[in-house]
Amino acid sequence: MRIGPRKRIVVALALAVLACGTQPSTDLLATSVAATLTAAAPPTATPAPAATVPLEPSPSPMSGGAVSGSMCYPSEGIPPMTAYFENVATSAVITLPIAQDQSSFSLELSPGTYTAYAWLPGFTFGGSYSQAVLCGLTVSCTEHQPVPFEVTAGAILVGIDICDWYGEEGDVPLPPGVSGPPAPTATLVAAATASGPGSISGHLGYPSEGIPKLVIVAFNVNTGYWWWIGTAQNQTTYLHADLPAGVYHVVAYYSPAGLQAGYASPSHVLLDVVVKAGETTSGIDLVDWIPNGTYPAKPGSIEYP
């Protein structure tokens, strides 16, 4: 998880190990290794409360105030999203586009009381500046409602960190005027919430005469947890079994060559893979290899020949 320069999210999540079963198919060799469940590393400090400081004099004084803070996301990168700053009294909303891997923001707002939150495209997953952020984002921080903050003319409010992505459905508000049926991806997410494990399968390819041993990682896009398996030399298909129902990004790694292959669009944007309880999501082929750096890095705790 990448966070802003002033503080790190404290996420006390348990580390579990899941076993992947062997497969009877000749293509699916008995090479699955223990699937590892991990979460973000603990931070070094508890977030400080927001603070107001005077603005530096400028040739064009602002009529309002300013707000700054960190952007966080429970993954190794920060995806593109939109931040929303909603006036509590008027429900007016100021939007701010957040670019890929943008870890901080600042903007001018009219004086008033606001809440701050963010959504991924399609309103599939949201985070906020909440009481849990002020609490330190530990497992004991259970209040996930957005916290109002005051913007004062001629001053900048720092520490409005949009870093709480760990609440329940409904904790992050939708912007005023956003209503109706959920976006297609949100519908798929809702369909994947049944209890019990599911699986992901697909074909493997590699730009040489043979396929080397690979590491395949399934990243849960909503929780930050990940699971991995290893494959055998010249294995042409894979089955990533015993995955909790949810939405994943799937990436294969061949570390000796510094290459990775993701289930992605032609422009190398990772695509959502929905895992439903008791079902196998097939056709998740990993054949398009590119140099490391476009997709999440292979978690450092994974060692596989």
N, C-alpha and C positions, 0 to 999 in steps of 0.2 A: 504494500500500500504506500503510495506516495503522498506526503502531506506537506503543509506549508512550512516555512523556515522557522517559525516561532515555537511550534509545539508538535508533538506526535500524539496520535490517538492511542488511548489506553484501551485495549480490547482484551479482556481476560477470557480467552476461549480455550476449551479443552483440546488436547491433542489425542486423536484416536487412530487406531490402525485397523483397516478393514482388509479381509483376505479375498483375493480374486480367485474363483474356481478355475480349474483346468477345463479345456474344451475338447470334446471327442473328435471334432473335425480335423482332417489332416492339415487343412489350411490354418486352423486355429490351434496352434501347438500349445502344449502345456507350459507356457512361458510367462504367464501372468505373475507378477510379483506383488508384494503387499502394497495395497493402495493406502496412500498416506493422506491423512486429513490434517490440515494445518490452518493457522490463522495468522494475522499480522503480528509482527514482533511488538512487544510492549514498549511504550514510550519511555523517555527519560525524565519527563516532567509532566505535572498536571497543568492543563490549560489555565491561563490567567484570565480573570474577568475582563470584559470589554472596558476600555478606558477612553476618555475624551481628552484630546490634547489640542492646543491652539493651532490654527493653520498658519503657515508661513505667509508673510505679506506677499502679495502679487500685484502686478499692474492692473489686473482685472479681478477685483474681489468677487467672491461668489455670493449669491443672494441666499444660498442655503448652507448646508453642511456637507460633510463627506463621510463615507463609510469605507473601511477596508477590512480584509480578513483573508483567511486561508480557504482554499477549496480542497476537499478530501474525497477519497473514494475507496471502498474496501477491495482494492485490487492493486496490482503492481503499477498500473497506470491510471490516469484520470481520463475518462472518455469525454467527448464533446457533450455538452449539456446546456441548459438555460437556467440561470439564476433569477429568482423573482424576489422583489422587495415590495411588500404589500403594506400600504398605509392602513393602520388599524381603524382609524376614524372614517375614512372615505372609501376604503376597499380599492383605491386606485393602485395599480401595479406598475412598477418600473422593471423592465426585463433587461438582462445582461447576458449576451452569449458568452459561453465559456469554451475555449478551444481545447483541443487534445493536449493533455498533460499540463494544462494551466493550473498552477498551484496556489495562486493568490488573485485578488481582485481589489479594485477601488473604484468608487463612483460618487458623484454628487447627488444628493437628495434634498428635497425641500424640507424645512423643519417639520417635525412630527414624530409620531410613534409608528414603528414598522416591525414586521417580522420578515425573516429571510429564509428562503428554501430554494431547492433546485430539483429539476426533473430531467431524466434522460429523454431523448426523442420518443414521442408517442406516449409519454406519461407512464412508462413501464416501471420506473423505479425512482424513488425520491429520497432526498436527504434535507436536513435543515440545521439551522442554528437553534439549538434546543437546550433545555435544562440539563440533558445528559452531557452536552458539551461542557457546560460549566462544572458539572459534577466530575468530569475527567474521563468519561466514556469507559468506565470499568463495568464489570458484570453487575455490580450493585446499583448502577445508574439506570433506573427504570422509568424516568419521566422523559418522554420523547416529543412532547408538544413544543412547537416553536416558542421561543422566548421573545417578548416585545423588547425593543430597545429605542432609545430616544435620540433623534438627530437634532442637533442644535446649530443655529446659524453661526457661521464663522469658526467652526471647530470640526475636527475630524475624529470620528469614533473608530478605534482600532479593536481588533480581536473578535470581529463578528464572523466566526469561523463556521462555515457550512460543512460540518463534519459528521453529523449524526445520520447514518444510513442503517440503523439497527432497530428501528421501531417496528410497530405492527401496522397493518393496513389501516389507513385513516389518520395516522399520526401526522403525516405530511399533507397539508392542504393542497387542493388543486387551485390554480389561479381562477379568479372570478370569471364566469362566462364559459369555463371548460366543463362540459357536461355531456350527457348522452352515453351511448354504448362505449365500452372501453376499446382502445386501439387493438388491432389484431394480435400484436405481441403480448399485450396485457391479457387477452383472452387465453392465449396459450399458457401464460404463466399461471393463471387461475386453474387451468385444466391439469397442471402438473403438480398440484399441491396435495394430492391424495397420498396417504401413507404407504410405505413400502418401497423397495428398490426397483429400478429399471436398468436398462443397458443401452449402450451406444455401440454400433458396429459400422464397418466400412472397409474399403480397399486401401491398400498401401502401395505407394510407388516411390521410386527414387531415380535420379538422373544418372544411372550407371548400369552396368550389366547385371548387377545384383542389388539386393536391398539389405543394408546393414542392420545390426541390432538397433532398435529405436526405443526412445522413451515417449510415451503418449500421456499427456496430462489433460484432465477435464477440470476446468475452472468453473465453479458455480458463480455466475455473474451477480447474484443477489446477496451472497453471504461472504464471499472471499475465500471459502474453503476450496481445496483442490484434492484430487485423487489421481494416482498414476499407475500405469502398468508398463512392463517391458516386453518387447517382442523378440523373436528369434531371427537368426540370419535367414534371409530370403523368405520371411513370412509375408504373404501377400494380402492377408485380411487380418482384422483384429476384432475382438469383442471386449469392450470395457464394461464389465458387469458390476452388479451390486452398488449402483449409484443411487443416492437418495433422489426422489422425484424433484425436479427443478429445471432451471435453465442454465446451460453450460456453453462455454467456448472450449473448443478442442484443438490442441496443438501437439504436433510430433516434433521431436528434437533428435538430431544427430550431432552431438557435441564435438566429436573429433574434427568435423568439417566446418563447424560453426554455422550450421544450417537448421532451419525450422520450416515446418509445413503446417498451415492452419486450415481448418474448414472455413473458407472465407470467400468473399466476393472477388471478381476479377481485379478489383483495385486493392485487394488485400485488406479488406475490412472484415474482421471476424464476424461470422453469422451465428445467431442464437440457435442452439440445439436444445429442444425441449425433451426431457426425459419424463415419461409417465410411469406410475407404479405398475409393475407387472408387465411392462411392454419393452420392446427393443426398438430404438430409433435407428433405422438402417440408412445406408447411403451416405454416411458421413466420411467421405473419402479424403485421405491425406496424401496428396500426390504432387502438389505444387510447392516446390522447395525454393526458399529465398534465404539470403543471409540473415543472421540474427539481428534483432533490433526493431523489427516491425511489430512483432507479436510479443506478449509477455515473455520475459526471460524464464528459462527452466529454473524452478525452485532449487536453490543451492543445496538443499538437504538430500536431493535425489542423486544416488550414485548407481550407475548401471553400465556394464561394459559395452 
